[in-house]
Amino acid sequence: MTWRAAALLAVGALTLPGWPAPFVGVAVMVGVVLLLVGIDLTLAAPLRALTAERAGERAVRLGGTATVTLYLRNSSSRPLRARVRDAWVPSAGARPEVPPNRVVRAAPGEVLALPSHLTPTRRGDRPAVALTVRSFGPLGLAFRQLGGRPDTPQWTVRVLPRFDSRRHLPERLSRLRVIDGTQVGRGRGPGTEFDALREYVSGDDVRSIDWRASARRAEVLVRTWRPERDRRLICVLDTGRTSAVRVGDEPRLDASIEAALLLSALAARAGDRVDVLAADAVSRASVAGVERPGQWSRLAHALAPLQPTLVETDFRLIAGELLRRHRPRSLVVLLTALEPGALGEGLLPVLPRLAARHRVLVAAAQDPVLARLTATPPRRAEDAYTAAAAWRTLTERDRLTAALTRHHVTVVDAPAPHLAPALADAYLTLKSKAQL
């Protein structure tokens, strides 16, 4: 029953002093109200006759808004007066156009369209969890309610990474064109892959002269070179416990995903093949063959559901997978944390075997807390101990960086907002030096 039934009883109670027998009056009023409630409940549209469907967007970028519409069909012969609550997980940021406290109406056979606008606050899959429909009678005294309808079609919106670093892509592509020789004269930059022959001009390296071709053409021709194409890149995302540390407002894993997306987009434009592996104690995701710009969407969908796990990363497993599945020489980009415990005990023992076959690059997002603790002089004794611990952590990180460098590993250590462009710059540097 609704508040109207209670209000009707309260109004009737005001007439009790006029009844010769108050108890009889109470019984009569209660009986009348119950009769009206029963009639009202009978006239309410049955919920079993409702069918629900959803339609709308399946994916949205973090920070964007998606629209999902719930369609309710009234298949009964009675008009529908109902309140509808389409519930999503809180992180989906659902805002229905029709508030749950508003009564909607549908004639027999009519279809109601109830849109909801979703602005998610977290990356990953955001499902609809429950649909509750409360059908009222024409008098508004009683209602039928059905919550968590089992026949409601499920709907999940996949929230893709924000990818704010895409604003750095045009500048890196311009640098790539310079390296590749398409923006300036070919052959003026480094490269090891033969491209074409052209006439000698003043300033060319005489070591590039092709004497056989020059003899056939009776003019001096030089060979032009370009950086290698069709190289292989393997991005390895560490999803272990160190990826759960928050650097700024987001986990370290989100900064790693951002860097992997920018590097993959840049490498695909450069004509290189990119494989992505996410692992901790087990493999979490694997995407192979991101060598065309159109494959970026598949990569973003594969990385979107990744979440940090509170386990120690098994670098022996990762190294074994890389050596088993990728035999040609490749650039292995390991996105992790420069933590002496995790890398020193896990990666360094297997690094010689991995570096003997592949070129290894380690990229890590710096913890802003350490920078803040070491930036200002301590004012209290407690602050001095905290700052000393921070300096010790930075010193151990420098030792780890030196140990990685001795194994010819390139290390990129940058704040989280600058990790993606710094990694892209390191890739372009290696490509310009033909070290991929």
N, C-alpha and C positions, 0 to 999 in steps of 0.2 A: 504494500500500500504506500501511497505518497502522503505528503503533508496535507493534501487537500482533504483526505478522509479524516485525519485528526482535527482539522479546522471545522469540518462539518459536524463532528461530534461535539466540539466546543461550543459551536453556535446552538446546537440542540440542548446542551446542558444549561444554557441560559433560560430555557423554558421550563425547567424542572419545578420551580416554585408554583407554577400554575397547574401542575398535575396533582390529582387527588392522591395518587400512590406513586411516590418518586421512583421506587424500584421498578414498577411497571413501566414508567416512562423511560428509564435507562435501558430496560430490555427492549422496548419498542425502537428506541433510537439506534441502539447497536444493531438490531436486526435489519432496520431500514438501510443503515450504512453498509452492512455486510452484503445486503441484496444488491445495492448499487455497485459495490465493489465487484461482486461476482458478474453482474451484467457488463460492467466496464472491462473486466478482464476477458470476458468472452468475446467482446467486440474488438479487442486489440488484435493487431495483425500477428499471426503465428510466426515465430522466428524460424521454425523448421522450413517454412516456405521461402526464406530468403536465400539467395545465392550471392556469393561474394567473389569478385575477381580484382586483380591488381594489374596495372600497366604503368609504364613509365621508364625512367632511366635506370640502367643497371650499374653504371659506374660514374664517379665524379672525382675530380681532383680535390685534394685536401684544401679547404678554404673556399671551394665553390659550393654551389647549391644545385641539388637535384630535385626533380618533382616526380612523385609517385602518386598515382590516382587510384583510389579504392572505388570500385563500382558495386553498388548494392542493387540487386534486382528484386522487386516485390512481386513474387509469383503467386501470391494469395489473392483472394477476391475481396479483401478488406483493405482500406487505406492504411498506410503505415505512418505512424507518428512516433518517432524514436529519437533517442540520443545515441550517438555513435562515438566510440573511443577507439581509435586505431593507434595502438601503443608500439613504439620502437624502443630500442635500447637507448639509454640517456645520451651516449656519445654520438648518436645519429643526429641530434639537434633537430628533431622533427617539430614543425610548426604547421598544424592543420589549418586550412582556410576556414573550416567550420569548427568552432570550438566545441569541446565535448559537452558543455552545458547547454548548447543550443538544440532545440527540437527541430528535426528535419521531417519533411513530409513527402510521401510518394504515393501516387495513385496506384491502383491494381495494374500490374504489368509495367509500371514505370521503372526506369533505372536511375539511381542517384549517383552522381559523380562527386566524390569527396577528395579533393587533392590535398597532399601534404608536401610541404617544402622542407627538404633535409639539408642542413648545413653541418656536416660532421666536424667533430673536433679532434678525431683520432684517425690514423691510417688503419686500413684493414677492412674486414667484412662487417657491415652493420645490418643486422636482420630486423624484420618486423617480428614482434614477440607475441602480441595478443590482439584480438579484435573483440570488443564488447559492444553488444547492441541491447538497448533497453527500449522495448516497444510499449507505448502507452495506449490506454483506451481513450475514447472520445471525451469522457468526462475528466480524465486526468486523475482518477482516484486510485488506479492500480496499474501495474506494468508487468510485462514478462521480460526476463533478462537472461541472456545467454552470453557467457564469457569464455574466451579461449576457444572459439569455434574450431572443431577438428577439421571441418571441410574448408577452412579458409586457406587459399593458396599462399604458400610461403613466398617471401620476397627478400632478397638480400642486395644491398647496394655496396659495391666494392669501392672503397675510398683509396684512390691512387696517391702516390707521393706528391708532395706539393711541387717539386722541381722548380724552385725559384732560381736555381743556378742556370737555367736555360738562357737567361739574359746575357750570360758570358759566352754563349755559343757563337754569335756572329763575329766577335773579335778573334776567338780561337780559330774559326774557319778562315778568317782573313790571313792569320799567321800560317795556317796550313797551306793556303794557296801560294804564299810566298815560298814556303819550304818546297812545295811540289813544283814550283817553277811556272805556274800558270799566271801569276800576277806580274812577275818580272821575267826577264829573259831566261829561257831554259838553260840549264847547264851551269849557271853562275853559282848555284849553291851546292852543298854536298849531296851526294847520292851514290848509290852503287848499282842501280838497275838501269841498263841501257834503254834510251828512249828513241833518239833519232839522230840523223846527221844534218848539219847545217854548214853554211860557209863560214870560214874563219874570219873573225873580226879582231881588231886590235884590243888587246887585254885578255884574250883567251889563254888558257893554260896550254902550252905547247905539248904537254904530255897527253892532251886529249885529241891530238891530230890523228886521224885515221889515214895512214899513208897509202894503204891499198885503194881505198875509195878515192883518195885524192889523185892517184895515178890514173884510175879509170876515167875520172871526170875532168882531168887536166885543170883542176883548181883545188885549193887547200880546203879540206873538209874536217870538221871536228865532231867528235861524239858528244852528245848531250846526255846528261844523266838525271835521274830523278830518284827520290827516296823510294825504298821498297814498298810495294803494295802487296795485298793479300797476306799480310803478317797475321799472327795469331796473338790475341790477348785473352787472358783468363782472369776475370775479376772474382776474388774469393772474399765473401763477406763473413766475418766472424760474428755469429749470433750467440756466443756464449755469455758468461756473466759480465764480462767487461763491456759488452755492448749495451747493457742495461743502465750504465751510469749516465746520469743526465748531464749534458753539456749545454748549459743555457736552459731553454724551455723544453728541449726534446731529448730523447735518449740518443746515445752515441750511434746506435744502429741507424737512425734516421739520417744523420750526417753521412754515414757510409753509403746508404742507398742513394742519397743525392749525388755524391761523388761518382758512384758507379753509373748512374743514368747519364750524367754529363760526359763521362769518359766514353761510354758506349755510343752515344750520339755522335761524338767527335770522331771516334775510330771508324764508325760506319761510313761517315762522309769521306774518310781518308781511304776507304777501300779495304780496311782490315777486318778480320773475322774476330768476333767477341763471343766468348763463352762466360757465363756467370754461374758461380757455385756459392751457395749459402750453407754453412755447416757449423756445428759445434761438436757435440759428442756423436751426432749422426748428421746425415745430409738432410737439409731442410728444403732446399729448392735447387733446381738445375735448369738452366736455359742455355741451349746450344745454338750456334749459327746466327748470332745477331750481326749479320754483315750488311744488311740493307736498312736504310732509314725507316722503312715500313715495319720493321720488326721491333721497333722501340716500344710500341704499344703492348706487344706480347711480353716484353721484359718488365714493363711497369706493372702489368697485371700479375706477373709471377712474384714480384718482390713486394707487392702491396700487403699481403697477409702476414709477412714475416714479423715475428715478435721475439724479443730477447728471451733467452732461457737461462735460468740460474744454475748452469752447470759449467764445468771447466772444459774449454775447447780442446779437442783432441787433434793436435797439429800433426801427429803421426798419421792419423786417418786421412787428413787433408793432403799431406804430402804423398801418401800412397795412392790416393785417387788421382792426383795430378800426374804422377809418374806413370800410372797404369793407363789412363785415358788419353793423355796428351803426350805423344812421343816426339813429334817435331818440336824444335826449339820455339818457345813462346815467351811472351812477357807476362809474368804472373804478378798481378797486383793484389796484395793482401791488405784488406781494409780491416784494421783491428785497433788495439790500443797499445801504446808503447809502455807496457807494464812489465817490469823485470821478472816478476814471478811467472806470469803467463807465457811470455815469449822466451824468457831465459831458460825455463825448464821444459817448455813444450816445443818451441820452434828451433832454437839454436842447435839441439842435437841432430835434427833432421835437415838442417839448412844446407850443409855441404853437399849432400846427395841431390837436393833440389836445385841448388845453384849451379851444379855441374852440368845440368841439362837445360835449365831455363834461366832467363833473365828475371830477377826478382826485384820487386818494388814494394815497400811497406809504407802504407799511408795511414795516418792516425790523426784523430781530432784531439786537440789539446783540451785539458780540463781548465775552464776559466777560474775555478776556485784556487788552483795553485798559483796562477798569475796574480790573482787578487791578494793572496796571502803574502806573496813575496814582493809586492809592489810598494807597500807602505811599511814604514818602520814600526815595530811593536811598541805599544804604550804600557802594557801590563805584562806581568810575568807569564800569565797564561798565553798571551799573544806571542811571546817570545818562543815558547815551546811549540806552539802551532806553526809559527814561521820556520822554525828549525826543521820540523817534520816536512814542511813543504819544500824547503831547500834540499833536504836529503832525497826526497822523491825526485826532484828535478835532476840531481846529480846522478842518481841511479839510472834515470832515463837517458842522460847523456852517455853514460857508460854502455848502456844497451845499444844506443845509436852507433857508437864507435865499434862495438862488436859486430853489428850488422854490416857496417861499412867495410870491415876487414874481409867479409865474405863477398864483397863486390855487390852489396845490396843497396839500392837507392832508397833513401828514407825521406818521406814527405811528412813533416810534422807541422800542422797549421791549426789555428782556431777553427772551430766547427763552421762558421759562416764562410771561411775562406778555403776550406779543404777541397771543395770541388774544383774551383779554378786553379788552385795550386797543383792538384793532381793532373789536370789537363795540361798545364804548362810543363810538368815533368815528362808527360808523354810526348809532347811536341819536341822537347829538347832531345829525348832519346831518338825520336824519329829523324830529326835533322842530322843527328850524328850517326845514323844507320846502325843503331845499337839495339834494335828490337829483335 
